[in-house]
Amino acid sequence: MGTNQNPNQNAKDLARAWAKAGVKPVYERDDLPARVDAEFPGEFPFTRGIQPTMYRGRLWTMRQYAGMGDAAESNRRYKYLLANGTKGLSVAFDLPTQIGMDSDHPMALGEVGKVGVAIDSIEDMQRLFHGIELEKISTSMTINATASILLALYIAVAKRNGADVRKLNGTVQNDILKEYIARGTYIFPPRQAMRVITDMFAYANDHVPEWNTISISGYHMREAGCTAVQEVAFTLGNGMAYVQAAIDAKLDVDKFAPRLSFFFNAHNDFLEEIAKFRAARRMWASIMREHFKAKSPRSWMLRFHTQTAGSTLTAQQPEVNIVRTAVQAMAAVMGGTQSLHTNSYDEALGLPTEDAARVALRTQQIIGYESGVPQTVDPCAGSYFIEARTAEIEKSAGEYLCKIAGMGGMLKAIERGFVQQEIQNAAYDYQQAVDSKQQIVVGVNEFQLEEEKPFDVQRIDPVLERNQVERVRALRAKRDKGAWEKSIAKTGEAAKSGENLMPHIIHAVESYATVGEIADAMRRVFGEYRETVVL
């Protein structure tokens, strides 16, 4: 066994990387920006946090993202996590569910249950949450193109179980713009997809008032390779597009804005990440108050979930990922996140095992109950470097937003490929730095082991896919054909007429229409998006 080590060369590489990032070796009082917010936490512009007491009042929600195989298998994992102290559920869906295909669709072959749970119908959703009281748990669902259908399924199951729908608490990600930018699980063209989203805003305002109808996500753009500055700029740019779309749909900004939430990445650069979260809060507060003229302080608050950076996890020496995740989680907490998912150390190899998921949760619990960090709000406030970096990120992200506004907004910037190209360029620069060892990745381009020990990984039993296909086919055979045909027709008619889609989608899932059938009803009206290729 051996390692490759050259401390002097490593120090030189680090120095070059810091110089390239514009980081000075020492920061002094003169480096403080002209603007250093003196407001207390909980006061505009919320640089220091959206709550006056932050974690002294209540710790962040420890929400572990999970889902694999079929609904029953995922239900067992949720109960395991709840028994080990997680405070909120976070549902991962498989690829066919994300793009509106049933498990027996030819293109779903081999993908059912692989990267999340397979959900085809109300029966699957009922199995997924069996024995879990939906009024008492906060549920986050990472779903975008089919978010309206999955929210409808959640509402329908809650009604079946006798829950008060108005008390349901949770989030659907529902951020379709980042799908066009970085992730790819879109269905409809952008403008039609935005219409579905504003329908959800309007419906939830009236019927599910405690539900967050969107989680505007910078996470996936960061995973695709963007910088911290780009993550802030493009996430807030998407947020502005959603707010404007809702205002254009005649919704009251102070009614829907308090239910907007955000989703950020916690990456490796510990101090930069803390500054990033502070800058994002400050910028959003000003955007909502000054640009959109929101009157309620709740509309100005940027509330966000954080997930540690999956793209930083390595298949080499995977146990070292525990340390990476701990550093990233600490940055999220010191930056003031409202909820947090910590990645499992084996996720570069496969879906997390139970043991790895428990270690990830324990990482949060150690920060929450042993580190002492939650005892004070914004512990980095006043730091010469943190305050300077917060201002630098705000300035640079603001310049991006001005450039995007000059293009006509985020939709136009996405349609012409500007945002995608910026992310691709940043990803290329990072990979060049890794290849040249200007950026060290422990275990990958430095400090390697000559021989790696084997790791057990989570494997999805292929029988689960066959059983899921049989279930969806059995459901179609036993349902009332007239009722589901009528419900699908009504959904298509609402898509054409501009009537709010949500009541019709809820009726369709209650009539045993499947996710794929409802998505197809909207496809026939809206069409499908074809990606703008950026070279």
C-alpha positions as CSV (number, residue, x, y, z in Angstrom):
1,M,0.0,0.0,0.0
2,G,1.3,3.5,-0.8
3,T,0.4,7.1,-1.5
4,N,1.6,9.8,-3.8
5,Q,2.6,12.8,-1.7
6,N,4.6,15.9,-2.5
7,P,3.7,18.5,0.2
8,N,5.8,21.3,-1.3
9,Q,4.2,20.9,-4.7
10,N,0.7,20.6,-3.1
11,A,1.2,23.9,-1.3
12,K,2.3,25.6,-4.6
13,D,-0.8,24.2,-6.3
14,L,-3.1,25.5,-3.6
15,A,-1.5,28.9,-3.7
16,R,-2.0,29.1,-7.5
17,A,-5.7,28.0,-7.1
18,W,-6.3,30.6,-4.5
19,A,-4.7,33.3,-6.6
20,K,-6.8,32.3,-9.6
21,A,-9.9,32.5,-7.5
22,G,-9.0,36.1,-6.4
23,V,-8.5,35.1,-2.8
24,K,-6.0,37.2,-0.8
25,P,-3.7,35.4,1.8
26,V,-4.8,37.8,4.5
27,Y,-8.0,40.0,4.9
28,E,-8.0,43.2,7.0
29,R,-10.5,45.8,8.1
30,D,-9.9,47.7,4.9
31,D,-11.2,44.7,2.9
32,L,-14.7,45.1,4.5
33,P,-17.2,46.2,1.9
34,A,-18.8,49.6,2.2
35,R,-22.0,47.7,2.9
36,V,-21.9,45.4,6.0
37,D,-25.4,44.7,7.2
38,A,-25.8,45.8,10.8
39,E,-29.4,44.5,11.0
40,F,-30.2,41.7,13.4
41,P,-31.1,38.2,12.0
42,G,-34.7,38.1,11.0
43,E,-34.6,41.7,9.6
44,F,-34.4,42.9,6.0
45,P,-32.2,42.1,4.0
46,F,-31.8,38.8,6.0
47,T,-28.1,38.5,5.3
48,R,-27.7,37.1,8.8
49,G,-30.7,34.7,8.6
50,I,-34.4,34.8,8.2
51,Q,-35.2,34.0,11.8
52,P,-34.1,36.1,14.8
53,T,-33.1,33.1,16.8
54,M,-32.3,30.6,14.0
55,Y,-31.3,27.2,15.4
56,R,-31.6,28.3,19.1
57,G,-35.4,28.2,18.4
58,R,-35.4,25.0,16.4
59,L,-32.8,23.0,14.5
60,W,-33.0,22.7,10.7
61,T,-35.1,19.9,9.3
62,M,-32.9,16.8,8.9
63,R,-34.3,15.5,5.7
64,Q,-32.7,12.4,4.1
65,Y,-33.4,11.9,0.4
66,A,-34.4,8.3,-0.3
67,G,-36.3,6.1,-2.7
68,M,-35.5,2.9,-4.5
69,G,-37.3,0.0,-6.2
70,D,-41.0,-0.1,-5.6
71,A,-43.2,1.8,-3.1
72,A,-43.1,-0.9,-0.4
73,E,-39.3,-1.0,-0.5
74,S,-39.1,2.8,-0.2
75,N,-41.7,2.8,2.6
76,R,-39.4,0.5,4.6
77,R,-36.4,2.9,4.1
78,Y,-38.6,5.9,5.2
79,K,-39.6,4.1,8.4
80,Y,-36.0,3.2,9.0
81,L,-34.9,6.8,8.7
82,L,-37.7,8.1,10.9
83,A,-36.8,5.6,13.5
84,N,-33.2,6.9,13.4
85,G,-34.2,10.5,14.0
86,T,-34.8,12.1,10.6
87,K,-37.5,14.8,10.9
88,G,-38.8,15.0,7.3
89,L,-39.1,12.7,4.3
90,S,-37.6,13.4,0.9
91,V,-38.8,11.3,-2.0
92,A,-36.6,10.3,-4.9
93,F,-38.5,9.1,-8.0
94,D,-37.3,6.9,-10.7
95,L,-36.6,8.2,-14.2
96,P,-39.8,7.0,-15.9
97,T,-41.9,8.7,-13.2
98,Q,-39.9,11.9,-13.6
99,I,-40.6,12.1,-17.4
100,G,-44.2,10.9,-17.3
101,M,-43.8,7.3,-18.5
102,D,-45.5,4.3,-16.8
103,S,-43.4,1.3,-15.7
104,D,-44.6,-0.8,-18.7
105,H,-43.6,1.8,-21.3
106,P,-41.0,0.3,-23.7
107,M,-38.5,3.1,-22.9
108,A,-38.8,2.4,-19.2
109,L,-37.2,-1.0,-19.5
110,G,-34.3,-1.3,-17.2
111,E,-34.9,2.0,-15.4
112,V,-37.9,1.1,-13.2
113,G,-36.9,1.8,-9.5
114,K,-33.3,2.4,-10.3
115,V,-32.6,6.0,-9.3
116,G,-35.7,6.3,-7.1
117,V,-39.1,4.9,-6.4
118,A,-41.5,3.9,-9.2
119,I,-44.9,5.5,-8.9
120,D,-47.5,4.8,-11.5
121,S,-50.8,5.2,-9.7
122,I,-52.7,6.2,-6.5
123,E,-52.2,2.6,-5.3
124,D,-48.4,3.0,-5.5
125,M,-48.6,6.3,-3.6
126,Q,-50.8,4.7,-0.9
127,R,-48.2,2.0,-0.5
128,L,-45.4,4.5,-0.4
129,F,-46.8,6.3,2.6
130,H,-48.4,3.3,4.4
131,G,-48.3,3.8,8.1
132,I,-47.0,7.4,7.9
133,E,-49.3,10.1,9.2
134,L,-49.2,12.8,6.4
135,E,-50.6,15.6,8.6
136,K,-47.6,15.1,11.0
137,I,-44.7,14.8,8.6
138,S,-43.1,17.2,6.2
139,T,-42.6,15.6,2.8
140,S,-40.3,16.9,0.0
141,M,-40.8,15.4,-3.4
142,T,-38.0,15.8,-5.9
143,I,-40.1,15.9,-9.0
144,N,-40.4,18.5,-11.8
145,A,-42.1,17.8,-15.2
146,T,-44.7,15.6,-13.5
147,A,-44.9,17.6,-10.2
148,S,-48.5,18.4,-10.7
149,I,-49.4,14.7,-11.0
150,L,-47.3,13.7,-8.0
151,L,-48.8,16.5,-5.8
152,A,-52.3,15.4,-7.0
153,L,-51.4,11.8,-5.9
154,Y,-50.2,13.0,-2.5
155,I,-53.4,15.0,-2.0
156,A,-55.6,12.1,-3.1
157,V,-53.9,9.7,-0.7
158,A,-54.2,12.2,2.2
159,K,-57.9,12.5,1.4
160,R,-58.3,8.7,1.3
161,N,-56.6,8.4,4.7
162,G,-58.9,11.0,6.3
163,A,-56.2,13.7,6.6
164,D,-57.0,17.4,6.5
165,V,-55.5,18.5,3.1
166,R,-55.1,22.1,4.4
167,K,-52.7,20.8,7.0
168,L,-50.4,19.0,4.6
169,N,-46.8,20.3,4.8
170,G,-44.1,19.8,2.3
171,T,-42.5,20.8,-1.0
172,V,-42.6,19.7,-4.6
173,Q,-39.4,20.7,-6.4
174,N,-41.4,21.7,-9.6
175,D,-38.4,23.8,-11.0
176,I,-38.7,23.1,-14.7
177,L,-36.3,25.8,-15.8
178,K,-33.2,24.1,-14.4
179,E,-34.3,21.0,-16.2
180,Y,-33.8,22.8,-19.5
181,I,-30.5,24.2,-18.2
182,A,-28.8,21.3,-16.6
183,R,-30.7,18.1,-15.9
184,G,-32.9,17.1,-18.8
185,T,-36.1,15.6,-17.2
186,Y,-38.5,17.9,-19.0
187,I,-41.6,17.1,-21.0
188,F,-43.3,20.1,-22.3
189,P,-41.9,23.3,-23.9
190,P,-41.0,26.0,-21.4
191,R,-44.0,28.3,-21.7
192,Q,-46.5,25.5,-21.4
193,A,-44.6,24.1,-18.5
194,M,-44.7,27.5,-16.8
195,R,-48.4,27.5,-17.2
196,V,-48.7,24.2,-15.3
197,I,-46.6,25.6,-12.5
198,T,-48.7,28.7,-12.1
199,D,-51.8,26.5,-12.0
200,M,-50.2,24.7,-9.1
201,F,-49.4,28.0,-7.3
202,A,-53.0,29.1,-7.6
203,Y,-54.5,25.8,-6.5
204,A,-52.2,25.4,-3.5
205,N,-52.8,28.9,-2.4
206,D,-56.5,28.1,-2.0
207,H,-56.5,24.4,-1.0
208,V,-53.1,23.4,0.4
209,P,-51.9,26.6,2.0
210,E,-49.0,25.1,4.0
211,W,-47.4,23.5,0.9
212,N,-44.4,24.9,-0.8
213,T,-45.3,24.6,-4.5
214,I,-41.8,25.1,-5.8
215,S,-38.2,24.6,-4.7
216,I,-36.1,26.8,-7.1
217,S,-33.0,24.7,-7.5
218,G,-29.4,25.8,-8.0
219,Y,-28.3,22.3,-6.8
220,H,-28.4,20.6,-10.2
221,M,-26.7,23.5,-12.0
222,R,-23.8,23.3,-9.5
223,E,-23.7,19.5,-10.0
224,A,-23.4,20.2,-13.8
225,G,-20.3,22.3,-13.1
226,C,-21.3,25.9,-12.5
227,T,-19.5,28.1,-10.0
228,A,-20.9,29.5,-6.7
229,V,-21.5,32.8,-8.3
230,Q,-23.3,31.2,-11.2
231,E,-25.4,29.1,-8.9
232,V,-26.7,32.2,-7.1
233,A,-27.3,34.1,-10.3
234,F,-29.0,31.5,-12.3
235,T,-31.1,30.2,-9.3
236,L,-32.3,33.7,-8.5
237,G,-32.9,34.4,-12.2
238,N,-35.1,31.3,-12.4
239,G,-36.9,32.5,-9.3
240,M,-37.6,35.9,-10.9
241,A,-39.0,34.1,-14.0
242,Y,-41.4,32.1,-11.8
243,V,-42.5,35.2,-9.8
244,Q,-43.1,37.1,-13.1
245,A,-45.1,34.2,-14.6
246,A,-47.3,34.1,-11.5
247,I,-47.9,37.9,-11.5
248,D,-48.7,37.6,-15.3
249,A,-51.3,35.0,-14.3
250,K,-52.9,37.6,-12.0
251,L,-51.7,36.0,-8.8
252,D,-51.1,38.3,-5.8
253,V,-47.3,38.3,-5.1
254,D,-47.8,38.5,-1.3
255,K,-50.0,35.4,-1.4
256,F,-47.8,33.1,-3.4
257,A,-44.3,34.4,-2.6
258,P,-44.2,33.3,1.0
259,R,-44.5,29.7,-0.2
260,L,-41.6,29.8,-2.6
261,S,-38.5,27.9,-1.4
262,F,-35.0,27.4,-2.8
263,F,-32.6,24.5,-3.0
264,F,-28.9,25.0,-3.0
265,N,-25.7,22.9,-3.2
266,A,-23.2,22.8,-0.3
267,H,-19.8,22.4,-2.1
268,N,-16.3,22.0,-0.9
269,D,-15.0,25.6,-0.5
270,F,-16.2,26.0,3.1
271,L,-15.9,29.8,3.5
272,E,-17.1,30.6,0.0
273,E,-20.2,28.5,0.6
274,I,-21.1,30.3,3.8
275,A,-20.8,33.6,1.9
276,K,-22.8,32.3,-1.0
277,F,-25.8,31.6,1.2
278,R,-25.6,35.0,2.9
279,A,-25.4,36.8,-0.5
280,A,-28.3,34.8,-1.9
281,R,-30.6,35.8,1.0
282,R,-29.6,39.4,0.7
283,M,-30.1,39.6,-3.1
284,W,-33.5,37.8,-3.0
285,A,-34.8,40.2,-0.3
286,S,-34.0,43.2,-2.5
287,I,-35.3,41.6,-5.7
288,M,-38.7,40.9,-4.0
289,R,-39.0,44.2,-2.3
290,E,-37.6,46.6,-4.9
291,H,-38.2,44.8,-8.2
292,F,-41.5,43.0,-7.6
293,K,-42.8,45.5,-5.0
294,A,-43.8,42.8,-2.5
295,K,-45.1,44.3,0.7
296,S,-44.9,41.4,3.2
297,P,-41.6,40.7,4.9
298,R,-42.4,37.0,4.4
299,S,-42.3,37.5,0.7
300,W,-38.8,38.9,1.0
301,M,-37.3,35.9,2.8
302,L,-35.3,33.3,0.9
303,R,-36.0,30.0,2.6
304,F,-33.8,27.1,1.4
305,H,-33.0,23.5,1.6
306,T,-29.4,22.3,1.1
307,Q,-27.9,19.1,-0.1
308,T,-24.2,18.3,0.1
309,A,-22.5,18.0,-3.2
310,G,-22.9,14.6,-4.9
311,S,-20.5,15.6,-7.7
312,T,-17.7,15.8,-5.2
313,L,-18.1,12.2,-4.0
314,T,-15.4,9.8,-5.2
315,A,-15.5,6.1,-6.0
316,Q,-11.9,6.1,-4.9
317,Q,-11.5,5.7,-1.1
318,P,-15.3,6.3,-0.6
319,E,-15.1,6.4,3.2
320,V,-13.3,9.7,2.8
321,N,-16.6,11.1,1.4
322,I,-17.8,11.1,5.1
323,V,-15.3,14.0,5.7
324,R,-16.3,15.9,2.6
325,T,-20.0,15.6,3.5
326,A,-19.3,16.8,7.1
327,V,-17.4,19.9,5.8
328,Q,-20.2,20.7,3.3
329,A,-22.9,20.2,5.9
330,M,-21.2,22.5,8.4
331,A,-21.0,25.2,5.7
332,A,-24.8,24.8,5.1
333,V,-25.5,25.1,8.8
334,M,-23.2,28.1,9.3
335,G,-24.8,29.7,6.2
336,G,-28.3,29.4,7.7
337,T,-30.1,26.6,5.9
338,Q,-33.7,25.6,6.8
339,S,-33.3,22.0,6.0
340,L,-30.5,19.7,5.0
341,H,-29.7,16.4,3.3
342,T,-26.3,14.9,3.8
343,N,-25.1,12.5,1.1
344,S,-24.1,9.0,1.9
345,Y,-20.4,8.0,1.4
346,D,-21.2,5.2,-1.0
347,E,-23.3,7.3,-3.5
348,A,-20.5,7.4,-6.1
349,L,-20.9,3.6,-6.3
350,G,-24.7,3.2,-6.1
351,L,-27.8,4.0,-4.1
352,P,-27.0,4.3,-0.4
353,T,-27.0,1.3,1.8
354,E,-28.8,1.5,5.2
355,D,-25.5,1.8,7.1
356,A,-24.3,4.6,4.8
357,A,-27.6,6.5,5.1
358,R,-27.4,6.2,8.9
359,V,-23.9,7.7,9.0
360,A,-25.0,10.5,6.8
361,L,-27.9,11.3,9.2
362,R,-25.6,11.0,12.2
363,T,-23.3,13.6,10.6
364,Q,-26.2,16.1,10.8
365,Q,-27.0,15.1,14.3
366,I,-23.4,15.6,15.5
367,I,-23.4,19.1,14.0
368,G,-26.8,19.8,15.6
369,Y,-26.2,18.4,19.1
370,E,-22.5,18.2,19.7
371,S,-20.7,20.9,17.6
372,G,-22.0,24.0,19.4
373,V,-22.4,25.8,16.1
374,P,-26.2,26.2,16.4
375,Q,-25.9,28.2,19.6
376,T,-25.3,31.5,17.8
377,V,-26.8,33.0,14.7
378,D,-24.6,33.8,11.7
379,P,-21.3,33.0,13.6
380,C,-19.2,34.2,10.7
381,A,-20.7,37.7,10.7
382,G,-18.0,40.4,10.8
383,S,-15.3,38.2,9.4
384,Y,-13.2,40.3,7.1
385,F,-13.1,37.5,4.5
386,I,-16.7,36.4,4.9
387,E,-18.1,39.9,4.5
388,A,-15.8,40.7,1.6
389,R,-16.7,37.4,-0.2
390,T,-20.4,37.9,0.5
391,A,-20.2,41.3,-1.2
392,E,-18.1,39.9,-4.1
393,I,-20.6,37.1,-4.8
394,E,-23.5,39.6,-4.7
395,K,-21.8,41.9,-7.1
396,S,-20.8,39.2,-9.6
397,A,-24.1,37.4,-9.5
398,G,-25.8,40.8,-9.9
399,E,-23.8,41.4,-13.1
400,Y,-25.1,38.0,-14.5
401,L,-28.6,39.0,-13.7
402,C,-28.2,42.3,-15.5
403,K,-26.9,40.5,-18.5
404,I,-29.8,38.0,-18.5
405,A,-32.3,40.9,-18.2
406,G,-30.7,42.5,-21.3
407,M,-31.5,39.2,-23.1
408,G,-35.1,39.5,-22.1
409,G,-35.1,37.3,-19.0
410,M,-34.2,33.7,-18.1
411,L,-36.6,32.0,-20.6
412,K,-34.9,33.9,-23.5
413,A,-31.4,33.2,-22.0
414,I,-32.2,29.5,-21.8
415,E,-33.7,29.3,-25.2
416,R,-30.6,30.8,-26.8
417,G,-28.4,28.5,-24.8
418,F,-26.5,31.3,-22.8
419,V,-26.9,29.7,-19.4
420,Q,-26.1,26.2,-20.6
421,Q,-22.9,27.5,-22.3
422,E,-21.8,29.4,-19.2
423,I,-22.1,26.2,-17.1
424,Q,-20.3,24.1,-19.7
425,N,-17.4,26.6,-19.8
426,A,-17.1,26.5,-16.0
427,A,-17.2,22.7,-15.9
428,Y,-14.5,22.6,-18.5
429,D,-12.3,25.0,-16.6
430,Y,-12.7,22.9,-13.4
431,Q,-11.8,19.7,-15.2
432,Q,-8.8,21.3,-16.7
433,A,-7.7,22.4,-13.2
434,V,-8.1,18.8,-11.9
435,D,-6.2,17.3,-14.9
436,S,-3.3,19.7,-14.3
437,K,-3.4,19.2,-10.5
438,Q,-4.1,22.9,-9.9
439,Q,-7.2,21.5,-8.1
440,I,-6.4,18.5,-5.9
441,V,-9.1,15.9,-5.4
442,V,-8.0,13.6,-2.6
443,G,-7.8,10.0,-3.8
444,V,-8.3,10.9,-7.4
445,N,-5.3,13.0,-8.7
446,E,-3.3,12.9,-5.5
447,F,-3.0,10.7,-2.3
448,Q,-4.1,7.6,-4.2
449,L,-4.0,4.1,-2.8
450,E,-2.3,1.4,-4.8
451,E,-5.0,-1.0,-4.0
452,E,-8.7,-0.3,-3.1
453,K,-10.7,-2.6,-0.9
454,P,-14.1,-3.7,-2.3
455,F,-17.3,-2.1,-1.0
456,D,-20.7,-3.5,-0.7
457,V,-23.2,-1.5,-2.7
458,Q,-27.0,-1.3,-2.8
459,R,-28.5,-3.3,-5.7
460,I,-32.1,-3.2,-6.9
461,D,-33.6,-6.7,-7.4
462,P,-34.7,-6.9,-11.0
463,V,-37.8,-8.8,-9.8
464,L,-39.1,-5.4,-8.4
465,E,-39.4,-4.1,-12.0
466,R,-41.3,-7.1,-13.2
467,N,-43.7,-6.9,-10.3
468,Q,-44.2,-3.2,-10.8
469,V,-45.1,-3.7,-14.5
470,E,-47.6,-6.4,-13.5
471,R,-49.2,-4.1,-10.9
472,V,-49.8,-1.3,-13.4
473,R,-51.3,-3.6,-15.9
474,A,-53.5,-5.2,-13.3
475,L,-54.7,-1.8,-12.3
476,R,-55.7,-0.9,-15.9
477,A,-57.6,-4.2,-16.1
478,K,-59.8,-3.7,-13.0
479,R,-60.6,0.1,-13.1
480,D,-63.8,1.7,-14.3
481,K,-63.0,2.4,-17.9
482,G,-65.6,5.0,-18.4
483,A,-64.5,7.0,-15.3
484,W,-60.9,7.1,-16.2
485,E,-61.5,7.9,-19.9
486,K,-63.7,10.8,-18.9
487,S,-61.1,12.1,-16.4
488,I,-58.3,12.0,-19.0
489,A,-60.5,13.8,-21.5
490,K,-61.3,16.5,-19.0
491,T,-57.6,17.0,-18.3
492,G,-56.9,17.5,-22.0
493,E,-59.8,19.9,-22.3
494,A,-58.5,22.0,-19.4
495,A,-55.0,22.0,-21.0
496,K,-56.6,23.5,-24.1
497,S,-58.9,26.0,-22.5
498,G,-56.6,27.5,-19.9
499,E,-58.7,26.3,-17.0
500,N,-56.7,25.4,-13.9
501,L,-55.4,21.8,-14.4
502,M,-55.0,20.7,-10.8
503,P,-58.7,19.8,-10.0
504,H,-58.8,17.7,-13.2
505,I,-55.5,16.0,-12.5
506,I,-56.6,15.2,-8.9
507,H,-59.9,13.7,-10.3
508,A,-57.9,11.7,-12.8
509,V,-55.6,10.1,-10.2
510,E,-58.7,9.3,-8.1
511,S,-60.2,7.6,-11.2
512,Y,-57.0,5.4,-11.4
513,A,-55.5,7.2,-14.3
514,T,-51.7,6.6,-14.3
515,V,-48.9,9.1,-14.3
516,G,-48.1,8.2,-17.9
517,E,-51.7,8.6,-19.1
518,I,-52.1,12.0,-17.5
519,A,-48.8,13.2,-18.9
520,D,-49.8,12.0,-22.3
521,A,-53.1,13.9,-22.1
522,M,-51.0,17.1,-21.7
523,R,-48.4,16.1,-24.2
524,R,-51.2,15.9,-26.9
525,V,-52.0,19.5,-26.2
526,F,-48.7,21.1,-25.2
527,G,-46.3,19.1,-27.4
528,E,-42.8,18.0,-26.2
529,Y,-39.6,20.1,-25.9
530,R,-36.6,19.5,-28.0
531,E,-33.3,20.5,-26.5
532,T,-31.2,23.4,-27.8
533,V,-27.8,21.9,-28.5
534,V,-25.0,23.9,-27.1
535,L,-21.5,23.2,-28.4
